[in-house]
Amino acid sequence: MKKVNRFFVGMFFGAVLGGLITLMYAPESGTELREKVQSKATEIFTQIKEASQKRKEELEAEIKKYSKSSEY
C-alpha cells in the first residue's frame, strides 16, 4: 500500500512541477497555454482514474481469492 501512495504522491508532484516549468518557458500566448495545461491536466487525471480503477480491480480479485481459500 505504501508503494501505491508514494506513486500517486510522486505523480502529483511531477505533474505540478511539469506545469510550472511549462508556464515559465512557454513562448505561447496565455490562452494557448491555458488550453494546453487544461488538456494535459485532463489527460493526467484520466490516467490516474484508470490506474486507480485497475488497482481496485486487482485488489478485489485478491480479496475474492483469499476469501474463497479461507472457506475450506
N, C-alpha and C positions, 0 to 999 in steps of 0.2 A: 504494500500500500504506500510505503514511503517513496518508492520509485515513481509511482504514478503521480503523487503530489509534487515531487521535485520536477517531474517532466512538465506538468502544467504551469508551475511557477516559472520555470525556465522559458517555456514558450511565451508566457505573458510578458516577461521582461525583455525577451528578444524582440517581440513584436513592438513593444513601446520604444525600445532603443532604435530599432529599424525605422520606425515612423519619425522619430526625432532627427535622425541622420538625414532622412529623405527631405524633411522640411528645411533643414539647414543648407542643403546642397542643390535644391531643386531650381532649375532655370526656368520653370514654367510659371504661368500666372496663378494667382491664388485659387481661382475657380477650377482650373485644370488640376491643380494639386489636390484640392479638397475631393474632387471626384475620384482621383487615383487612390487617395488614402481611404476613402469610404469603400471603394471596390476591394482594396486589399484587406481591410478590416472585415468585410463581409466574407471574403474567402477564408480568412483565418478562423473566424467564428464557425464557419461551416465545417472546416477541418476539425476543430475542437469538438463540435457536436458529433461528427462521425466517429472520431476516436473514442469519445466517451460512450457512445452507443455500442460500439464494438466491444469495449471493455465490459460494459454492463452485460452484454450477451455472454461473454466469456465467463464472467463471474456467476451468472445464473446457471450456466451449464455445469460449472464446478459444484455449485450448491446442489444441483439436481443429482449429480454423480455421487456426491458424498451422502446425500440423504437416502439414495437407493441402496448404497452399500451398507448403511447403518441399519437398514430394515432387516437384514439377515442375521 
